[in-house]
Amino acid sequence: MSAAHNKSESVDQALDALDGGGEPTREVLRDAVRALLAELARTVPGRSVEVRIPPFGAIQCVEGPRHTRGTPPNVVETDPMTWLLVATGRLSWGDAVESGRIRASGIRTDLTPYLPVHQG
């Protein structure tokens, strides 16, 4: 996965597209998702929670017991656009979970204390 600082421009481009009433291109959205995931992994190191944003990426973060086999007990999964909105503070974690846009299972999956990872 690309380092966040290499792709943070894509986050701004994705947000600019949204602000202009459109949607980011697939490539820009992919790079933005990966940059935001990399930033979360950098700022919240650990291996107890797996954050999945198919089809663009997945990381492990949050300190705690490490999971090594089978399905992890703490999993967060959402679509790329929802991740972009939540990771930049444009959609709250609680609203995204409540509306079903984020699926979070496990006791460590509330990422509220770590968001946003990019001010947009």
C-alpha positions in Angstrom: 0.0 0.0 0.0 1.3 3.5 -0.8 2.4 5.7 2.0 -0.2 8.3 2.9 2.0 11.2 2.1 2.5 10.0 -1.4 -1.2 9.9 -2.1 -2.7 12.6 0.1 -3.3 14.8 -3.0 -5.8 12.2 -4.1 -7.8 12.7 -1.0 -8.1 16.4 -1.7 -9.0 15.6 -5.4 -11.7 13.2 -4.3 -13.2 15.8 -1.9 -13.0 18.5 -4.5 -15.0 16.3 -6.9 -17.7 15.8 -4.2 -17.7 19.6 -3.5 -18.2 20.2 -7.2 -21.3 18.0 -7.2 -19.7 15.0 -8.9 -17.9 11.9 -7.9 -14.2 11.1 -7.9 -12.9 8.9 -10.7 -12.2 5.3 -9.8 -8.5 5.9 -9.8 -8.7 9.0 -7.5 -11.1 7.2 -5.2 -8.8 4.1 -5.0 -5.8 6.2 -4.2 -7.7 8.3 -1.6 -9.0 5.1 0.1 -5.5 3.7 0.2 -4.0 6.9 1.6 -6.6 7.1 4.3 -6.1 3.5 5.3 -2.4 4.0 5.4 -2.8 7.1 7.6 -5.1 5.2 10.0 -2.5 2.3 10.2 0.2 4.9 10.9 -1.6 6.8 13.6 -3.3 3.8 15.3 -0.8 1.0 15.1 -1.7 -2.5 16.1 -3.2 -5.7 14.8 -6.4 -6.3 16.7 -8.9 -4.7 14.2 -9.1 -5.3 10.5 -10.5 -2.5 8.4 -11.6 -3.6 4.9 -12.6 -1.3 2.1 -13.2 -3.6 -0.9 -12.0 -3.7 -3.6 -9.2 -1.2 -2.7 -7.6 -2.2 0.5 -7.5 -3.6 4.0 -5.3 -2.8 7.0 -4.9 -3.9 10.6 -4.8 -1.3 13.3 -5.6 -0.7 17.0 -3.5 -2.1 19.8 -4.6 -5.3 21.5 -4.6 -9.0 20.9 -3.3 -10.0 17.5 -5.4 -12.3 15.4 -3.5 -14.8 13.2 -5.9 -17.4 11.8 -9.4 -17.5 10.3 -11.8 -14.6 10.4 -10.7 -11.8 12.8 -13.0 -11.1 15.7 -12.8 -7.4 15.1 -13.7 -6.4 11.6 -14.8 -3.1 10.0 -16.0 -3.1 6.4 -17.5 -0.5 4.2 -17.6 0.8 0.7 -15.0 3.2 -0.7 -17.2 6.3 -0.7 -18.4 5.8 2.9 -14.8 5.3 4.0 -13.8 8.6 2.2 -16.6 10.5 4.0 -16.0 9.0 7.5 -12.2 9.2 7.3 -12.4 12.9 6.4 -15.0 13.8 9.0 -17.8 14.4 6.5 -19.9 11.6 7.9 -19.8 10.6 11.5 -18.9 7.1 12.5 -22.1 6.7 14.5 -24.3 7.8 11.6 -22.6 5.5 9.2 -22.9 2.5 11.5 -26.5 3.3 12.4 -27.5 3.6 8.7 -25.8 0.3 7.9 -23.1 1.9 5.7 -20.4 0.5 8.0 -20.5 -3.0 9.3 -18.5 -3.3 12.5 -18.3 -6.5 14.5 -16.2 -7.0 17.6 -15.6 -5.0 20.8 -12.7 -3.0 19.5 -14.2 -1.8 16.2 -15.5 1.7 17.3 -13.0 3.9 15.4 -14.6 7.2 16.6 -11.5 8.2 18.8 -9.2 7.9 15.7 -11.3 9.8 13.2 -11.0 11.8 11.1 -7.6 10.8 9.8 -7.6 13.7 7.3 -9.1 17.1 7.6 -11.1 17.7 4.5 
